[in-house]
Amino acid sequence: MVNETKLQKAVSKQRQTLEALLFDSMSHLAALCAKQMDNIAELENLLSAEMSKAEYCKYLWVVDKTGRQIIDDASRTGFKRGQIGRDRIARPYMQRALKGDDYYLSEAYISRNRKRPSLTAIKSIRDDNGSVIGYLGADFDLRELPQTADQYEDDNIWKQIKGDPAIRSSLFSQQRTESAMDAQIDDILSLIEELILANGVFHAKLHFSSSRATLWLVDNPFVYQILNMDELSDPDICLAFRHQAYFDKAIVDPLKIALIFKQFKDLRFADETIYLRAASLNVVNGMVGLNFSCDGSHYMHYEEFLEKSMSFWFGD
């Protein structure tokens, strides 16, 4: 079994919480519906009454045991007419119900009409003998569901991502062309190091091939700054940024930033065919990002990055 990532674990935890949150109300309403399956007017009254107090449900509906709808969708503003007879048999949540799941909360999907991430809960409706006579469905817009999840934080593990196959297929017909940044790489790397250590930059991405840098600052993290080659080649640019101490939330050892940047330089010049096109450093989460000429990308913790020799990237 493949181990879940931290993100997948967060999704699983949220789904379990929502399943438990919805189970009691769905079970209670399904029991009431069981007594009115042959009375459409009473079913409408039941669903309408439930929707009048529903905090986050988008639609309630009932289908027979074959998956065909026997009542219009109930919403908080009334009924969405024209839904009787709608065949839901092909929907994944109905397939799970028909295979025997008494209660099921679907995977998220994009809704057909509003094109928004949604969920559907399905609960079997049983008669006094326990036989399934229909199913109660409830649709939810993810925006409206109660927030039960903790803030997600990525797990800082090495991730390798393959890029454009067209670029990889023509890799050996290309060769690195010296960029304007290449010609002044030592001074530019020193400048970016200074901006991180003394001017509030916490995330810097260096685009070696296109000779520019993208910076995110502690004081204004929602807006990135783009420095072109003229700006990067002028140390006076530091005067445009407020002087401030190295960010207190940073986890990267400030003495190792120069070593990280030196390794960026080595990867840029180590090979004329496979070379570093762009690289980034985030001192808050400690992650290094690398994009190579083959369009492959790597993300790893800076300490792991510093442990890798050139032979790791290019072989012996």
C-alpha positions in Angstrom: 0.0 0.0 0.0 1.4 3.4 -1.0 2.0 5.7 2.0 -0.2 8.7 2.2 1.4 12.1 1.9 0.8 14.7 4.5 -1.8 16.4 2.2 -3.6 13.1 1.6 -3.7 12.5 5.4 -5.2 16.0 5.9 -7.9 15.3 3.3 -8.7 11.9 4.9 -9.0 13.4 8.3 -11.3 16.1 7.0 -13.5 13.6 5.2 -13.8 11.4 8.4 -14.9 14.5 10.4 -17.5 15.4 7.8 -18.8 11.9 7.6 -19.3 11.7 11.3 -20.9 15.2 11.4 -23.5 14.3 8.7 -24.3 10.8 9.7 -26.9 11.3 12.5 -29.0 13.9 10.6 -28.9 11.8 7.4 -29.9 8.6 9.3 -32.8 10.4 11.1 -34.2 11.9 7.9 -33.8 8.6 6.0 -35.9 6.9 8.7 -38.7 9.5 8.3 -38.6 9.2 4.5 -39.0 5.4 4.8 -42.6 5.9 6.0 -43.5 8.3 3.2 -42.0 6.7 0.0 -45.4 6.4 -1.6 -46.5 9.9 -0.7 -44.6 12.6 -2.7 -46.4 15.5 -0.9 -45.2 14.3 2.5 -41.7 13.6 1.2 -41.6 17.2 0.0 -42.8 18.4 3.4 -40.1 16.4 5.1 -37.3 17.6 2.9 -38.5 21.2 2.9 -38.6 21.2 6.7 -35.1 19.8 6.9 -33.8 22.4 4.4 -35.4 25.3 6.4 -32.9 24.5 9.2 -30.0 23.2 7.2 -26.9 25.4 7.6 -24.8 24.1 4.8 -26.7 21.6 2.6 -27.3 22.6 -1.0 -29.9 20.1 -2.1 -31.8 17.1 -0.6 -33.4 14.5 -2.9 -34.7 10.9 -2.8 -34.3 8.2 -5.4 -35.9 4.7 -5.6 -33.9 1.6 -5.2 -32.9 1.7 -8.9 -31.4 5.2 -8.6 -34.3 7.1 -10.3 -35.4 10.3 -8.6 -38.9 10.3 -7.2 -38.9 13.9 -5.9 -37.5 17.3 -7.0 -34.4 18.6 -5.4 -35.2 20.5 -2.2 -33.1 23.7 -1.6 -33.2 26.4 1.1 -35.3 28.6 -1.3 -37.8 25.9 -2.5 -37.7 23.1 -5.0 -35.8 22.8 -8.2 -38.5 21.5 -10.4 -38.1 19.1 -13.3 -35.9 16.6 -11.5 -38.4 13.8 -11.0 -37.4 10.8 -13.1 -33.7 11.9 -13.2 -31.6 8.8 -13.5 -28.6 9.0 -11.0 -27.6 5.4 -11.5 -24.3 6.2 -13.2 -23.1 8.6 -10.5 -20.2 7.2 -8.5 -21.9 7.7 -5.2 -24.9 5.7 -6.4 -22.7 2.9 -7.5 -21.2 2.7 -4.0 -24.7 2.7 -2.5 -25.9 0.0 -4.9 -22.9 -2.1 -4.0 -24.1 -2.2 -0.4 -22.7 0.9 1.3 -25.4 1.9 3.8 -24.0 5.4 4.2 -21.4 7.0 2.0 -19.8 10.4 1.5 -18.5 10.8 -2.0 -15.1 12.0 -3.2 -15.2 15.7 -4.2 -16.2 16.4 -7.7 -16.9 19.4 -9.9 -20.6 20.1 -10.1 -22.3 20.1 -13.5 -24.1 23.4 -13.2 -22.1 25.7 -11.0 -18.7 24.1 -11.8 -17.7 24.1 -8.2 -16.1 21.5 -5.9 -18.9 19.5 -4.3 -19.7 16.4 -2.2 -22.7 14.1 -2.1 -23.7 12.1 0.9 -26.0 9.1 0.3 -28.0 7.1 2.9 -30.0 4.0 2.3 -33.7 4.1 3.1 -35.0 0.8 4.5 -38.4 -0.5 5.3 -39.4 -2.2 8.6 -37.9 -5.4 7.4 -34.5 -3.8 6.7 -34.8 -4.0 2.9 -33.6 -1.1 0.9 -36.5 0.8 -0.8 -34.6 3.9 -1.8 -31.8 6.3 -1.1 -31.6 9.8 0.5 -29.1 12.1 -1.1 -27.6 15.4 0.1 -25.4 17.7 -2.0 -22.9 20.1 -0.5 -20.9 22.9 -1.9 -17.4 22.7 -0.4 -17.4 26.5 0.2 -20.4 26.2 2.5 -19.3 23.2 4.6 -18.1 23.9 8.2 -14.4 24.3 8.6 -13.2 21.3 10.6 -9.6 20.9 9.2 -6.5 22.3 10.6 -4.4 24.6 8.4 -2.5 22.3 6.0 1.3 22.4 6.1 3.3 20.7 3.4 5.7 17.9 4.4 9.2 19.0 3.4 10.3 15.9 1.6 12.1 15.5 -1.7 9.7 15.7 -4.6 10.7 15.1 -8.2 8.4 16.2 -11.0 8.9 15.4 -14.7 8.3 18.3 -17.1 7.3 18.7 -20.7 7.9 15.5 -22.7 8.6 17.6 -25.8 11.5 19.4 -24.1 12.9 16.1 -22.7 12.8 14.5 -26.2 14.9 17.3 -27.7 17.3 17.6 -24.7 20.5 16.5 -26.4 20.0 18.8 -29.4 20.2 21.9 -27.1 23.1 23.5 -25.3 23.3 26.1 -22.6 23.7 29.7 -23.9 25.4 32.1 -21.5 22.9 34.5 -20.1 23.5 38.0 -18.8 23.1 36.6 -15.3 25.7 33.9 -15.9 28.3 36.6 -16.7 27.7 38.3 -13.3 26.5 35.3 -11.3 28.8 35.7 -8.3 27.8 39.3 -7.7 24.1 38.6 -8.2 24.1 35.7 -5.8 25.8 37.9 -3.2 23.2 40.5 -3.8 20.3 38.1 -3.3 22.0 36.7 -0.2 22.1 40.3 1.2 18.5 40.9 0.5 17.6 37.7 2.4 19.8 38.4 5.4 19.3 42.1 5.7 16.3 43.3 3.7 13.4 41.0 4.5 13.3 38.7 1.5 12.2 35.2 2.7 11.7 33.5 -0.7 13.8 34.1 -3.8 13.7 32.5 -7.2 16.6 33.0 -9.6 15.8 32.6 -13.3 19.3 32.0 -14.6 18.4 31.5 -18.3 16.1 34.6 -18.5 18.3 36.7 -16.2 15.7 37.8 -13.6 14.8 37.2 -10.0 11.4 36.9 -8.3 11.3 37.9 -4.6 8.8 37.7 -1.8 9.2 40.0 1.2 8.2 39.5 4.8 6.5 42.9 4.9 4.3 42.2 1.8 4.2 38.4 1.3 1.1 38.5 -1.0 2.9 40.5 -3.8 6.1 39.4 -5.4 8.8 41.7 -6.8 10.5 41.1 -10.1 14.0 42.4 -10.6 15.4 42.5 -14.1 19.1 42.3 -15.1 19.7 46.0 -14.9 18.4 46.0 -11.3 20.2 42.8 -10.3 23.5 44.2 -11.5 23.2 47.3 -9.4 23.9 46.9 -5.6 22.2 50.2 -5.0 19.0 48.2 -5.4 19.3 47.3 -1.7 18.5 50.9 -0.8 15.0 50.3 -2.2 14.2 47.7 0.5 13.7 48.4 4.2 16.7 47.3 6.3 15.6 44.5 8.7 17.2 41.6 10.6 17.1 38.1 9.2 13.5 36.9 9.5 12.8 35.3 13.0 10.7 32.6 11.4 13.4 31.4 9.1 14.8 27.9 9.7 17.7 28.1 7.2 21.0 28.6 8.9 22.1 32.0 7.6 25.7 30.8 7.3 24.5 28.1 4.8 22.8 30.5 2.3 26.0 31.2 0.6 26.7 27.4 0.3 23.2 26.8 -1.2 23.8 29.6 -3.7 27.3 28.1 -4.6 25.6 24.8 -5.3 23.1 26.6 -7.6 26.1 28.0 -9.5 27.8 24.6 -9.7 24.6 23.1 -11.1 24.3 25.9 -13.6 27.7 25.4 -15.1 28.4 21.7 -14.5 27.1 20.5 -17.8 26.4 22.2 -21.1 23.4 20.0 -21.9 21.8 19.3 -18.6 22.0 22.4 -16.5 20.0 24.5 -14.0 17.6 26.9 -15.6 16.0 28.3 -12.4 16.3 27.7 -8.6 14.6 29.0 -5.5 15.1 29.1 -1.8 12.5 29.7 0.9 14.1 30.3 4.3 10.9 29.9 6.2 10.1 26.3 5.2 13.7 25.5 4.3 12.8 24.2 0.8 15.0 24.5 -2.3 13.4 24.3 -5.8 15.3 23.4 -8.9 14.3 23.4 -12.6 16.6 21.8 -15.1 17.1 22.1 -18.9 15.2 18.8 -19.3 12.3 20.6 -17.6 12.5 18.3 -14.6 11.9 19.9 -11.2 13.0 18.9 -7.7 11.9 20.2 -4.3 13.9 19.3 -1.2 15.0 20.5 2.2 18.1 22.7 2.0 20.1 20.4 4.3 19.4 17.4 2.0 20.2 19.6 -1.0 23.6 20.5 0.5 24.4 16.8 1.1 24.0 16.0 -2.6 27.3 16.0 -4.6 27.5 16.7 -8.3 27.7 13.0 -9.0 24.2 12.6 -7.6 22.8 15.0 -10.2 25.0 14.0 -13.2 26.5 10.6 -12.3 30.2 9.9 -12.3 
